[in-house]
């Protein structure tokens, strides 16, 4: 068909109505915003293509062009979704896109010509209905953005200076510390959808304690002088990035301990620095990704993924640990790649033969899949003990 | 009360009738005046004369009021194969003439055409307060005139040549055939005559254009029509003249038989049909309202605006001087080119039909 510019835009908006309705339902069912964000991106990409490119390039658009255009739109939409950090599961998002595209084509080639008698000769313009569509689209967009805005967790700004803890966060919110803001006595996170950003924590039993909470983000936090673990996570899902932990007081404290959340979603720790502690990062019975962290001077193990955990240990640097650098234990499945382990010292005092300065160790039924790791000055090297297996990629 | 009249019982009138019925008018509210109750009769005779097997139009080339489902979708459903739809998506679907005629027959039955049809030839339309008087048949508020082409065009120098026959009249093929013209009918005749073993001379004044449809595709929608409607009358006359030059579709199915015959010495372009046994005039139709008695009389008696050989129409195919909120006089088919350059195609007929229905529906006293 030879579309007019108005026809292209009106048709595009009209064909987006059903996918938009489906996205509303899906968002309600999944309790997630991504379907609406995705449909918004689809419409934005479509309108930009129609108005900016296709109208000039295609005075006449044969039906088959819809297929390659659909692929272009898919790539652009998914690329934008990734760039804008739209948290959509890839397979579901693809299925939603393809389903929406099929529905749009049916509406475009069958529905609109049936509803609007002169649709073809009007070049895709919809007459009065087009005006309604043009009014409904921005209204729907404003409604969605409004609802999204009003249901966003509130942001609490923590002023520079010392604040007495422990601070208990028991509802969804963002706690944002201004430069120089310090909490003495720890932070407890007890609710889903909490973000803690830019805060320094001094002391406390745990520096930051996350308990029974999902979708928690700890970003740019510094923990120092905690009596037990620096960050202690139980039955939760967390994303921890750009953190710093040191000066742990107890000889049994861990820098970061994430445990007992295998039935929940995956957690991750990225770009954190941990100095000291029995174990730098310890995980028990969770699905987790540990990437690009720097662990030093630990007394037990640098990184320990154990008790039937599953995940990736990638791009980390483990330096000067006692006994074991990277540990995959107790029927866990670990993919260990691109890590650097230096100066792991044998723990002779323990009398434990499994702690003789192993850079990487699989232990007790665990399976460690090894990529290209770099090991220096660690006399135990890489090994498996007590029925554990090492596999090479 | 009968509020609408359609003058002309051919495919254009038929399309308008189907559209009005789709718009909610009862058969009793529409009167169709024509010579033959079969709306496809005239067209079928011409198609049979040139042994046409496929339509030049694509899936949208039908008389149904909505563009979907077109002939491709219906054929796909009937034959339970996606082939026609896939070909349509690639602009490669051309319904067969039989397919088209069967669809006309189905729609004729479904739309109640025969209940609205009156066998009568209207010789005069007279504007009267509140409508138009069709001589001897009463007054109607809304009248659409679709008289069809005003006869076949023959080169005057061949008027008395006993060898000459028009392509749209039944004819066999002689051993040496000259085909005058370069449009779709001429191309079809080249192929037909070659298939029967004749030697063919193509007599033409200009090289034909090659395009899938009669006109460039944007001119079938508002995209191209907006500019066309904004063109001043003198330029529009020039544009319509240019657009009416002969053309036929590109493609191997046209080129390959001609190329083969050329190699065999059985096809050539000639300046004159001098030594041919038979001269087929594929020269189309007479052009202009002046050749149609009804339209010429309408123009003369009501001072209707004209430009060149065209009646000046509003973009919705109505005659501006004789149309207002309470009455409509519209044209469809070949005489409606001032509003829609491809008015003599099925899509063009639908364009006029849709506009007419809008007028009728909006009329407060329908």
Interface residues (C-beta under 8 A of the other chain):
Chain A: X1 X2 X3 X4 X7 X59 X60 X62 X63 X64 X109 X110 X113 X114 X117 X118 X119 X120 X121 X122 X123 X124 X125
Chain B: X19 X22 X23 X60 X65 X66 X67 X68 X69 X73 X88 X89 X90 X91 X217 X218 X220 X221 X222 X223 X224 X225 X226 X347 X350 X351 X354 X355 X357 X358
